[in-house]
Amino acid sequence: TYVVAIDDIIRKHLRALFSDKPTTKAYAFKITRDAELHLNDELAGSLTSRMEKQLAKRDFGLATRFLYDAEMPDPMLKKLISNFKLQDATTVEGGRYHNLKDLISFPLKNEKFSYPVQKPTTINTGKDGSVFNMINDQDIMLHTPYHNYDLVLRFFNEAAIDPSVEKINITLYRIANDSGIAQALITAARNGKKVIVMVELKARFDEANNIRWAKKMKEAGVDIYYSNTKLKVHAKVALVRKRVEGKVKSYGLLSTGNFNESTARFYTDHILFTADQKILQDVQTVFTILTTRKNPLEVKKVQFQKLIVAPFNIRDRFFELIDREIANAAKGEKAGITIKQCFAGRPTG
């Protein structure tokens, strides 16, 4: 088996491409541009149309990084920086080949290159197969990818067809291209249920997919809300309200990861299924704030019973918890802090 990079095929035939000029060597370079979309609430037009216009401009954003072949002659390097106006970009010396992430999709057929297949554990839903009956009995914690994500899909599919379900609220940050969850929400709306979806259009590099699904859901009768342009809704929560024996009861999902069955196969996340009404009252408060589209920093102080919600109480509560462990350690008691995080922000001073 032989593997040849397209880069090398092009290099081999440069003379055919540039027959009128003597060509002996070629060097690869890569420019990374600012992907941030700058939106303003005061601008006219719908948020989706403005977002689509901004997406069309993304390839022409400000250059932030310039990666080049270390063998490139200095005069050529300076000429590229000048021609592409890269004076303010970070220049990074690299190798002969770029975009090595493409190797992820390399078709390796030999088993020795792969880890043994590990099938996720499936949680038994009981004799009647109802997710909601399971949650009634006790909270359930799902750990993906070690647990099968089907339980999440069943939660939404069951809500879509259960006659006692009256209302579904959910936040969507990054959803699958062929989202079974979005399809369940569409089914629920067509079945006469009130479905309210908070779509975060500013999920970087997933904006177009989110817009596509938002339009599909809206056409099906789903109430679509978009976050304030000054606010990014990173929460992944869902709330289902059922009428049980004449009384309204809530069921919820709170997840560290996106409601996305594709990424759930390899992202490590935790998903809580709960019928704890105090927690779900807090979730309802979150949705009330989001659907008013107010800037949380301008909202009067909100009291949460159970949840820690940014930007309302997360910093104060974390400081309280850290101080508690410091005090326990000073007294010689058991103390410790374990943190699982995706990104650490810059120091605020």
C-alpha positions in Angstrom: 0.0 0.0 0.0 1.3 3.4 -1.0 0.1 6.7 0.3 0.7 9.9 -1.7 -0.3 13.4 -0.4 -2.2 15.6 -2.9 0.4 18.3 -2.1 3.2 16.1 -3.5 1.2 15.3 -6.7 0.8 19.1 -7.3 4.5 19.7 -6.6 5.4 17.0 -9.1 3.4 18.6 -11.8 4.1 22.3 -11.2 5.6 22.7 -14.6 2.3 21.6 -16.2 0.5 24.2 -14.2 2.9 27.0 -14.7 4.4 26.1 -18.1 5.3 29.7 -18.9 7.5 30.1 -15.8 10.5 28.1 -14.5 9.3 26.4 -11.3 11.5 24.3 -9.1 10.1 24.3 -5.6 6.8 24.9 -3.8 6.0 25.7 -0.2 2.7 25.3 1.7 1.2 27.9 4.0 -2.0 28.3 5.8 -3.9 31.4 7.0 -6.3 31.3 10.0 -8.9 34.0 10.1 -11.0 35.4 13.0 -14.2 33.4 13.1 -16.1 35.6 15.5 -19.4 36.9 14.2 -20.0 40.5 15.3 -23.7 41.2 15.8 -25.6 44.1 17.2 -29.1 44.1 18.6 -29.7 47.5 17.2 -29.2 46.5 13.6 -32.3 46.1 11.5 -33.5 42.8 10.2 -34.0 39.3 11.7 -31.2 37.7 13.6 -31.0 34.7 11.3 -30.7 36.8 8.1 -28.0 39.0 9.8 -26.2 35.8 10.9 -26.3 34.3 7.4 -24.8 37.5 6.0 -22.0 37.4 8.6 -21.3 33.7 7.8 -20.8 34.6 4.2 -18.0 37.1 5.3 -16.2 34.6 7.6 -13.6 33.6 5.0 -12.6 37.2 4.7 -12.2 37.9 8.4 -9.1 39.4 10.0 -6.1 37.1 9.7 -4.9 36.0 13.1 -2.4 33.2 12.4 0.0 32.5 9.5 1.5 29.0 9.4 4.3 28.4 6.8 6.8 25.8 5.7 10.1 26.2 7.6 12.0 25.7 4.3 10.3 28.7 2.7 12.9 31.4 1.6 12.9 34.6 3.7 12.2 36.9 0.7 9.1 34.7 -0.2 7.9 34.8 3.4 8.1 38.6 3.6 6.3 38.9 0.2 3.4 36.7 1.4 3.1 38.7 4.6 3.0 41.9 2.7 0.6 40.8 -0.1 -1.9 39.2 2.3 -1.5 42.0 4.9 -0.4 39.6 7.6 1.7 42.0 9.6 -0.6 41.7 12.7 -1.0 38.0 12.4 0.9 35.5 14.6 3.5 33.8 12.3 4.2 30.2 13.1 7.0 28.1 11.5 5.6 24.7 10.5 6.3 21.6 8.5 5.9 20.6 4.9 2.3 19.5 5.3 -0.6 21.3 7.0 -4.2 20.3 7.9 -3.0 17.1 9.4 -6.4 16.7 11.2 -7.6 15.3 7.8 -5.8 12.1 8.8 -8.6 11.4 11.2 -10.7 10.2 8.3 -7.9 8.1 6.8 -9.3 4.6 5.9 -7.2 2.3 8.0 -8.5 -1.2 7.3 -6.0 -3.2 9.5 -7.4 -4.1 13.0 -4.0 -3.4 14.6 -4.5 0.3 14.1 -7.8 0.4 16.0 -8.8 0.0 19.7 -11.1 -2.9 20.6 -14.8 -1.9 20.1 -16.3 -0.9 23.5 -20.1 -1.0 23.4 -21.8 1.5 25.8 -23.9 0.2 28.6 -27.7 0.4 28.1 -29.9 1.3 31.1 -32.9 -0.9 31.4 -36.1 1.2 31.3 -38.2 -1.4 33.2 -41.2 -3.5 32.3 -43.3 -0.7 30.8 -40.3 0.9 29.0 -41.3 4.4 30.2 -38.5 6.8 30.8 -40.8 9.1 32.8 -41.8 6.3 35.1 -38.1 5.6 35.8 -37.5 9.2 36.6 -40.5 9.2 39.0 -38.8 6.4 41.0 -35.4 8.0 41.2 -33.0 10.4 39.5 -30.9 8.9 36.7 -27.3 9.9 35.9 -26.0 9.1 32.4 -22.3 9.1 31.7 -21.5 9.3 27.9 -20.0 7.7 26.0 -19.9 4.8 28.5 -23.7 4.8 28.7 -25.9 4.5 25.6 -27.3 7.9 24.5 -30.6 6.2 23.4 -32.2 7.0 26.8 -32.0 10.7 25.9 -33.6 10.1 22.5 -36.3 8.1 24.2 -37.0 10.9 26.7 -37.8 13.3 23.8 -39.6 10.7 21.7 -41.8 9.6 24.6 -42.5 13.3 25.4 -43.5 13.9 21.7 -46.2 11.2 21.7 -47.4 11.1 25.3 -50.9 12.6 25.5 -50.3 13.8 29.0 -47.3 16.0 28.0 -48.4 19.6 27.5 -45.2 21.6 27.1 -41.5 21.1 26.3 -38.7 23.6 26.8 -35.2 23.1 25.6 -31.9 24.9 24.9 -30.0 23.8 21.8 -26.3 24.8 21.4 -24.8 22.3 18.9 -27.1 19.6 17.5 -26.5 16.8 15.1 -26.8 17.4 11.4 -29.5 14.7 11.3 -30.8 15.4 14.7 -33.3 12.9 16.2 -34.0 15.3 19.0 -35.0 18.1 16.7 -37.2 15.6 14.8 -38.9 14.6 18.1 -39.5 18.3 18.9 -41.1 18.7 15.5 -43.3 15.7 16.1 -44.3 17.1 19.5 -45.4 20.4 18.0 -47.4 18.6 15.3 -49.1 16.6 18.0 -50.4 19.8 19.5 -47.9 20.3 22.4 -46.4 23.6 23.2 -42.7 23.4 22.2 -40.3 26.3 23.1 -36.7 26.0 21.8 -33.9 28.4 22.7 -31.5 28.1 19.8 -28.0 29.6 20.3 -27.0 30.8 16.9 -23.5 31.9 18.1 -22.2 28.3 18.5 -19.1 28.8 16.6 -18.9 26.8 13.3 -22.3 25.3 13.9 -24.3 28.5 13.2 -25.4 27.4 9.7 -26.7 24.0 11.0 -28.5 25.7 13.9 -30.2 28.2 11.5 -31.3 25.3 9.2 -32.9 23.4 12.1 -34.4 26.5 13.6 -36.2 27.2 10.3 -37.4 23.6 10.1 -38.8 23.6 13.6 -40.4 27.0 13.2 -42.2 25.7 10.0 -43.6 22.8 12.1 -45.0 25.2 14.8 -42.2 25.2 17.3 -41.7 28.5 19.1 -38.1 29.5 18.4 -36.2 32.0 20.5 -32.7 33.3 19.9 -30.4 34.6 22.7 -29.6 38.2 23.1 -26.6 39.0 20.9 -24.6 40.1 24.0 -25.3 36.7 25.7 -24.2 33.2 24.7 -26.5 30.5 26.1 -24.2 27.6 26.8 -26.6 25.7 29.1 -28.0 22.4 28.0 -31.3 21.9 29.8 -34.7 20.6 28.9 -38.0 20.7 30.8 -41.1 18.6 30.1 -44.4 19.4 31.8 -47.0 16.6 32.1 -50.5 16.7 33.6 -50.7 13.7 35.9 -54.0 13.1 37.7 -55.1 16.6 37.2 -51.8 18.1 38.5 -48.9 19.5 36.5 -45.6 17.7 37.1 -42.2 18.5 35.6 -39.4 16.3 34.4 -36.0 17.5 33.3 -32.7 16.9 31.7 -29.5 18.8 32.7 -26.4 18.0 30.7 -22.8 19.0 30.6 -22.8 18.2 26.9 -24.8 19.2 23.9 -28.1 17.5 23.0 -26.2 15.8 20.1 -26.4 12.1 19.5 -23.3 12.2 17.2 -20.8 13.8 19.6 -22.2 11.8 22.5 -20.5 8.7 21.0 -17.0 10.1 22.0 -17.5 13.2 24.2 -17.3 12.5 28.0 -20.3 14.1 29.6 -22.9 13.7 32.4 -26.6 13.9 32.0 -29.1 14.1 34.9 -32.7 13.0 34.5 -34.7 14.3 37.4 -38.2 14.9 38.7 -36.9 17.0 41.6 -39.4 19.9 41.5 -37.1 22.4 43.3 -34.4 21.8 40.6 -37.0 22.1 37.9 -38.4 25.3 39.3 -34.9 26.7 38.9 -34.8 25.4 35.3 -38.2 27.1 34.6 -36.7 30.4 35.9 -33.8 30.0 33.5 -36.2 29.6 30.6 -38.3 32.6 31.7 -35.2 34.8 31.7 -34.0 33.4 28.3 -37.4 33.9 26.5 -37.7 37.5 27.6 -34.3 38.0 25.8 -33.1 40.4 28.5 -29.5 40.9 29.3 -29.0 38.9 32.6 -26.7 41.6 33.9 -29.6 44.0 33.8 -32.1 41.6 35.4 -32.7 42.1 39.1 -31.2 39.5 41.4 -32.7 36.1 40.9 -32.9 33.5 43.7 -32.2 29.9 42.7 -33.0 27.2 45.2 -30.7 24.4 43.8 -28.9 25.4 40.6 -25.7 27.4 40.2 -26.4 29.6 37.2 -24.0 32.0 35.4 -23.9 34.9 35.6 -26.2 35.1 38.6 -24.7 33.0 41.4 -21.9 30.9 40.0 -18.9 33.0 41.1 -20.1 33.6 44.7 -21.1 30.0 45.1 -17.8 28.7 43.8 -15.9 31.0 46.2 -18.1 29.7 49.1 -17.3 26.1 48.2 -13.5 26.8 47.8 -13.4 28.7 51.1 -15.2 25.8 52.8 -12.5 23.4 51.7 -9.8 25.8 52.8 -11.4 26.0 56.2 -11.8 22.2 56.4 -8.1 21.8 55.5 -7.1 24.4 58.2 -9.0 22.4 60.8 -7.3 19.1 59.8 -10.6 17.8 58.4 -11.0 16.0 55.1 -10.8 18.5 52.2 -10.2 18.6 48.5 -11.3 20.1 45.2 -11.8 18.1 42.0 -12.6 20.1 38.9 -13.5 18.8 35.4 -13.5 21.7 32.9 -13.3 22.3 29.2 -11.8 25.8 29.1 -10.1 28.1 31.7 -10.8 31.8 31.3 -8.2 34.5 31.6 -7.4 35.9 35.1 -9.7 38.8 35.9 -7.3 40.3 38.5 
